[in-house]
Amino acid sequence: MNIIVGSKNPTKTKAVEEIFPEAKLTPLNVPSDVSAQPFSDEETRKGAMNRARHCLNSSSNVIGIGLEGGVMYVGNELYLCNWGVLMTEDQTFTASGARIFLPKEIDLKLQEGMELGDIMDDYSMRKEVRNKEGAIGIFTNDLISRKEMFSHIMKLLRGQWEYWEEHNKN
């Protein structure tokens, strides 16, 4: 099985490796074709979909995976959100994961046009947070990492794909 993942970010590639250990995995930087900082569930999902599609179209006989992190409002409160897409030539599967509240000071910086990853480096006084624990790791006191969050999404995607494969054989 050949899987192309639409990112070289280690939190994303390691999540896919964990859930598909038997696969030949190729990380590929592809565009999300959405804002650098997605600001809604819809935009974040669309970014994951676009990444998966770019992966699928880059080669033949592959599974394309797109994983995208973003933020979304629930009322006046900002939450972290994330989406994943597993795409084959025959079917597309989507899943979303954990959502946690983000402090108002993060919201204000995002409104100024900064990306969450850059804000989190300054906020946590750490480097490369987006490639390590992620905002979810910071705000859950390292109980959940960004890789674990994406691993959960990958489990949801793999389960849907396996179910479809099992129940749609001709």
N, C-alpha and C positions, 0 to 999 in steps of 0.2 A: 504494500500500500504506500503510495506516494502522497504526501501532504505538503502543500505550500502554505506557509503562514505569512500573512501580510504585514510583517514587522520583524525587525531584528532586536526589539526590546527584549531583554532576557526574562522579564517577568511574564511576558506573553509566550515566548518560545518554550520556556521551561514548563509552563502550564500545559501546553500541547504535548510535549514530550512525556510528561507524567501520565496523561490520560491515554495517549497512543504510543506506548513504549515500543511497539513492534513496527511502527511506521518509519519510513525514510522521510525525514523532515528537512525541508528547505526553507529557511527564513528568507524573505524577500521584502525589501522596503518598497511599499506601494503607497500611492496617495489614498487618503480617505475621501477626498473630494468634498469635504465639509470644512467648517471652520477649524482652525488649529485648536481651539477650545470649544468643543461642542456644548451648547447651552440648553439642551432639552433631551428628553428621552428619544424623541423622533430623530433629532439630528445625530445623536450618538448611535442609534440603531442603523441609520443610513450610512454612517461612516464605516461601521463594521460590515455592512452589506457590500459597500463599494470595495473595501479591502478584499473581501472574499471573492468577489467577482473578478477583480484584477488578477488575483492569484489563479483562479480557475482558467482565465483566458491566457495566462502566461505559458501554459504547457498543456499537453494532452494527457488524458488518463490520470488526473490528479484530483485530490480533494482540496478545495480552497477554504482557508480559515481566516476570518477577520475578527479581530478583537479591538474594541474601542472603549475608552473611558471618557466620561464627560460629567457634566453637572446638570441639575434640573431643579426647578422650583416646585415646591408643594406649598401652595399659598404664598406667603412671603418668606418662607425658609428655603435655603439652598441645601441640596443633597448631592452627594456623590452618586453617580450612576454608571453602569457599564453594560455593554452588550457584546454578544458573540454571534457569529454566523458560520455555519458549516455548509458549504455549497458543493454539490456534485453536478454532473451534467444533467441529471434527472430531477434533483430535488434540492430545496433550500430549507435549512432548519435554523431557527433563531432562539436565543435565550438571553435572559437578563439576570443580573445577580444582585448582590448586596447593595443596600442604600443606607448611607449614614448622613446625619446632619453635619453641615460644615459651619464653623463659626462665622459670625457677621464680618469679622475683619478679613476673612478669606473672600467672602462675597464682594466686599468693597474693592479689593485688589483685582478680582476678576472683572468687575465692572469698569475698571480703569484700562482693561485690555490685556492684562497679564495672563499667562497660562498657569494652570494649577500646579504643574510640575515645578515651574520656576518659583512660584509663591511658596510651595512647600519646602524647597531648599532654604529659602530665607527664614520662613516661619520656624522650622525645626532646627536650624543651624546645622544642617547636614548637606551632603552633596549627592546628586543623582538619585533623589528620592523616587522619581518616576521609574528608575531602573532597578530599584530595590524594594523597600517596604511599601512605597506608595502612600498617598494620603490616608488610605484605610489603615495602614500599619501605624502611622503616627497617631491617628485619632482613636484607635482601638488598643493603644499601648502595646503594640506589636503582638496582639493576640491573633490578628488576621493580617496576612501579608497580601500585597497586590497579586503575587503569584498564586496564592491560595484562592483569592477571589476569582481570578481567571480560571483556575483549575475547576472550581465549582461550576462555572459556566461551561467549561469543556465537558464535564461529566453530563450536564444536561443535554448538550449537543450530541455527544456520542450516544447517549441512551436513545434519543429520538431517532438518530440515524440508524442504529442497530435495529430498533423496533421496525422502522420502515423497511429496511433490507429484509428482515425476517418475514414480514407480513405482505410483502409485495413482490415476491418471487413468482415468475410465470412458469 
